Amino acid sequence: MMSSTAPPLETLARLRGAIGAVGGGEGAVLPFGIEAVDTRLTGGGLALGGLHETTSATPTLTDDAAATLFAVGIAARAAALSGRRVLWALTRFDLYAPGLEQAGLSPATLFFAEVREDKDVLAVMEDGLRHGGLAAVVGEVKRADMVATRRLQLAAMTGNTPALLSRRWRRQSTCPLTELSAAMTRWRIACVPSTPLPAPGVGRARWMVELARQRGGPGFTMDLEACDDTGRLALPAASRDRATATAGAAARAA
């Protein structure tokens, strides 16, 4: 008979992911720690030795910021897991340090490389990935063809380091994810209204997180609360309540 004090589903998801990532060997993954997300991902999380792409659902500043913070959260959790630093390559330094820290990525854990063109960003990323001594490598580009993404995927596998490629909008009417890519996962992020509070104030930001494509599995879309100061996302309160109720019913039935 199952105990009524069984740990929450999200706790179990984090434990499974931590076990899978121990040693950082081939096939290791970085989980989100959310059962509803990790069970939909091939392998139970993001492959540590893989290329993962992010973009905003629209070219607005709010969605662009949300997509950036989504990548920040992944990099922050990778840094916490490995105890290493993150390399961030870009052509224009417009990151807001307090915002990065609020999403879990301390400036002390970051190396920045500001270069002139997208091709330089891709070259810096490739070198950083092959080094194998970084927690993650992040790059911001407007253009990266299939050859470039294949090289990043191979470099990520070689260094067993996650590559996070942030694709910026070039044209108002064309989503960056329409371009072909060798990425293992491709994510599209948008802002959605937060849960109303019982008293005046600002609630935790909420995003629509869409996995547009993943290698070996289907995509999905769900609303999640934005990264906290450890880089973790969360299910909205109503969804957490439903998950807890489902788990409790299963325990009583057992």
N, C-alpha and C positions, 0 to 999 in steps of 0.2 A: 504494500500500500504506500502510495506517495505521500511524503510528509507535507503538511500544510505550510511549513516554513521554507519550502523550496525557494532558491534565489530567483529574482526576477529574470525575465527573458533577456533583457539587455545585459545584465551581469553575466549570464551564461555566454552570450555572444562575445563579450570582451574576453572572457577566459579562454574560449576556443581560439579566438584570434591571437591572443598572446602566446598560447601554446604553439600555434602554427608558425609564428614568427620567431620563436626562440632559435638562436643560432644564425638567423639571417641567410640560411642556405637556399639552394635552388628550389623554387616552388613556394617560398615563404610569402605570406600575404600580410597586408596591413588592413585590419578590419575597421569598420566604422563604429563597431560596438552597438549597433542597432540591429536587432534580429530581423526586422522587416526589410532592411537593406542588405545585410550580409548574406541572408539566405537566397537572395536574388542574384548575387554575384558569383560568377564561376570561381570556385576555390574558396569562397567565403570571405573575400576581401579583395583589395587592390594588390596585384602582383608587385612585390618589391623590385623585381628585376623587369620592369615593363614601362612602356610609355603610356601616359594617360593625358588626355586633352580636355581642356575646359574652355567654355566661351559663355558669353552672356546671351540670353534669349532675345534681347533687343539691343540696339546700339546706344541705349540711354546710359547716363552716368550711374544711376542707381543699380541697374542690372549689371553693369560692368564692375562696379564695386563689389556686388554680391559674388560674382564669378571669381574675382580676385581673392576675396576672403575664403571662398570655398577651397581654392588651391592652398591658401595660407594654412587652413585647418589641417589639410592632409600633410603638408610639410611639417607643421608643428608636431603632429602625432608621430611622424617618422623620426623627427629629431629626438623626441622624448623616448622613443623605443630604442634608438641606437646610441644616444648620448653624443651624437656628432652634429656638425653644423650643416647649414643649408646654403647652397649657392644659388643666387638669383641673377639672371642675365636679362638685360633690357636695353632699349635704345633711348629711352627717356625716363629719367628718374622722377616719377610722380607718386611714389608710394608714401603713405602716411604712417610713420613709425608707431604712434599710439594706437592706430587702428590695427596694425599687425600684432601688437602686443595683446590687445583685447581679444584677438582671435587665436592666441596661444603661441605666437612666434616672437620671442624676445629679439630685439636688434642685436644683442650680444651673440646670438646663435647664427647670424647671417653674414655671408660674404656677398657683396654686390659687385657686378661687372657691368659697367655702362659702356656700350659700344655704339658704332655708327649705324650699322645696317642689320637687317634680319639674318643675313647669311653669317654675320659675326656672332650673333646670339646663338645660332645653331652650332657653330664651331666651338664656342665656349661651353655650351651644354654637353656636347659630345666629349670634349676633353675631361670635363668634370665627372661625367658618368663613368668613363673608362678608368679614372683614378681609383674609384672604389672606396674612398675614404670619407665620403659625404653621406649625410642622412637622406638628402634629396637634392635634385637639381631642377630649378624652375626657370622657364624662359618665356618671354613675351614677344610674340611675332604677329605680323599681319599676313605673312605668306610662308608656307612650308609645303613643298611638294612631296609626292610619294617617296622619292629617293631620300630626301632629307629625313622623313619620319622613319623610314626603314633603318637608316644609319643610327638614329636616336634609339630605336628599339633594340638594335644589336648592341649598342654601347651600354644601355641600361642592363641588358642581360649579362654582358661581360663584367661590369662592375657591381652587379647585383644591387643597383641603386635606382629608386623610382625617378622617372623623368616626368615632370609636369609641364606640359606645353600649353600656355595660355594663348589662344588665338583671338586676336583683336579684329573688330569689324573693319573692312576696307570700303565696302559699299553698303549703303543704307538698306538695300533690298535683298542682299545676299548673305545668308548665314554662313559664317566661316566653316561650319561643319559640312558644307556641301562639297568641299574639296576632299579628294581621296586621301586616305591616311593609313599607316600601318599600326596605329595606336591600338592598344588592347582595350581601352575604354574611352568613350567620348561623352562628355557631360555638358549639359546646357542648363544655365541657372538664371532664375528670374525672381524678383521680389514679389511677395504677395502680402495682403494685409495681416497684421499680427492679431493674436487673440485679444479681444476687448478685456480690459482690466476692470475689476469691481470698483476701483477708485481712480481719480485722475492720475495719469502718468504714462510713461512709454513702456510698452511691453517688449519682450524679446523679439527681435526681428525674425521674420519667417520667409523661407524661400521655397519656390517650386524647383525641385531638383529632378532633372530628367536625364536618365542614362540613355542617350540617343543610340548608342551601339556598344556592344561588348563582344569580344571574341569568345565564341563557344556558347552564347546564351542570348536570350531576348533582352530588350530594353524595358524600362519602366519609368513611371513618373510618380512622384509623391511630394507632399508638402512636409517640410522639416523646419525645425527651429534652427536659427543661425548658430555658428560656432561660438562656444563659450571660451573662457580664457585658457582652456587646455586644448583647444582645437576640435572639440567634439560637438557634433550635431545632436539633435534630440527630436523625438517624435513630439508633435503638439500634444498638449495636455489631454484632449479628448481621445486621441489615438492611444496614448499611454494607458488611460483608464480602460479602454476597450481591450487592450492587450492583457492587462492585469486581470480583468474579469474573465477573459478566455482561459488564462493560465489557472485561475482559481477554480473554474468550473471543471477543467481537466483533472486537477488534483482531487477534487471531491468525487469525481466519477471513478478515479482509480481507487 
